[in-house]
């Protein structure tokens, strides 16, 4: 294997790699083999390799097995990427509107801005002209009434004693349109075990003033509709 | 006719210790060296290189193993530790006016930084394995001139890095 020039009659120069080739069983030029046998500088290397060879014969680990074929790994990788993307899409989707307020009595009421279905928090201001949807699922058979109650006692009754079964979704027909009222105002939802007429409901609502929030409890759900400045407004 | 895997198995059994020795010389850690050997033979299985002769197989194995060792040195951020193990060998090389500087592993590590794979491989083969330029060229599959340039670059980097240190000393 050696390509080093050497004079006639001189053994070709040999190095460790020539020795390694010989020990690996490579076919070598007879002249090179003779040179290796006469190379004292390689004797320590030969001993070192012999020692390692003995260790290798006793302790070498098994020949590694290749992994799955490339096409299989590519397919697996693509599948993993797709699964990851699907999981991300699932988690990044806007959450379904959660019940924002839960009255004692375990009736959940959903109050949702209709544009974009964004849930409104209890203290989040609403804007004049904004439209809200109201829905709930009573735990027990109930008669549902929905009204807005203003500080001065004026009442707008939107639904009167609508019978709703347990676990059945009640939805306020149409939309709740907020006007330009500037004083305090509350949305009140009654879920009662018996139907009330308009006058009875209004009387019940007047009992809630001046602070309807304090009366929240079984069968009565309230939230103050805090007005805020419209975006870009003064 | 023996299968390819059985042929490689025989090659592994008969030459693995030679590859291991070379990996040990670079990595100076038996576990890491064994990993490099296993990886090298794994590549032999995967890439289905032709086993035309033992000589060619050894060249391929050494080339692949040295590249793997180089990758391990670079990738595992313990290059300076590895170079530190070799500072005596490196210091023993006749690089004018830089022998003392070679004792400083930081300099060697910095000198290797930014060198291409071929050039860094040549540094391993010549300074750590002790091969001549011709042999390194044969194993790395590059020209002797390229080996010479790579060594010159390495040595120039060492000198440049050593100069400020010598000035301070």
Contacts between the chains, C-beta under 8 A, distances in Angstrom:
chain1	res1	chain2	res2	distance
A	1	B	55	6.3
A	3	B	134	6.8
A	4	B	134	7.2
A	15	B	131	7.0
A	15	B	132	6.7
A	15	B	135	6.1
A	16	B	129	7.6
A	16	B	130	6.9
A	16	B	131	7.7
A	17	B	58	8.0
A	17	B	62	7.9
A	17	B	131	6.7
A	17	B	135	5.5
A	17	B	139	7.4
A	20	B	18	5.2
A	20	B	58	6.6
A	21	B	54	7.2
A	21	B	55	5.7
A	21	B	58	5.9
A	23	B	18	6.6
A	24	B	14	6.7
A	24	B	15	4.6
A	24	B	18	6.0
A	24	B	54	5.2
A	24	B	57	7.7
A	24	B	58	5.2
A	25	B	14	6.3
A	25	B	15	7.8
A	25	B	54	4.9
A	26	B	53	6.6
A	26	B	54	3.9
A	26	B	55	4.1
A	26	B	58	6.5
A	27	B	53	6.9
A	27	B	54	7.3
A	27	B	55	7.1
A	48	B	21	7.2
A	49	B	17	7.0
A	49	B	18	6.7
A	49	B	21	6.4
A	52	B	17	4.6
A	52	B	20	6.6
A	52	B	21	5.4
A	53	B	17	4.8
A	55	B	17	7.2
A	56	B	16	5.8
A	56	B	17	3.5
A	56	B	20	6.7
A	57	B	13	7.9
A	60	B	12	7.7
A	60	B	13	7.0
A	60	B	16	5.8
A	60	B	17	7.6
A	61	B	34	7.1
A	61	B	38	6.8
A	63	B	5	7.7
A	63	B	8	6.7
A	63	B	9	5.0
A	63	B	12	4.8
A	63	B	41	6.3
A	63	B	45	7.9
A	64	B	38	4.9
A	64	B	39	8.0
A	64	B	41	6.1
A	64	B	42	4.6
A	64	B	45	7.4
A	65	B	45	8.0
A	66	B	42	6.2
A	66	B	45	4.7
A	66	B	46	5.2
